Amino acid sequence: MSGETDLNSLLEKMQPKLLSGEYVYCTLSSGTLADVLDLNPLATFQEAEGLSVLLEKSQAEMQGMDYSSSFCGITLSVHSALNAVGFKAAVAEKLSASGIPCNIIAANFHDHIFVPVDMAEKAISLLAEDGMQ
């Protein structure tokens, strides 16, 4: 089952949905994925500096994990192909034009955007505007 690759179709059908909760990025300088599975991380990525973990803020706080910012997640509901060209760039450009930073994670079916908590509602509004969809 392949996803959509046409940029206009992706922008028209993206249907941004705000995830519930707040999320934070943390780093484990030592340890492995097995060490954080019980925290139910939303995403992980092994970097040279350690294991980066995206998880619910409450989980990080319960574990005493350090983080610098809180984010809200937005799922773009359209089934986007991993080899689609320009979709994530168009979304990032739209948010950037309004001063909203974003962290984009591509998964197998959808793209997920994490924006600062205080900018989440504005981000949803911008992504739902005519011209984006």
Salt bridges, closest charged atoms under 4 A:
GLU22 OE1 - LYS57 NZ 3.43
ASP111 OD1 - LYS88 NZ 3.42
GLU129 OE1 - LYS94 NZ 2.72
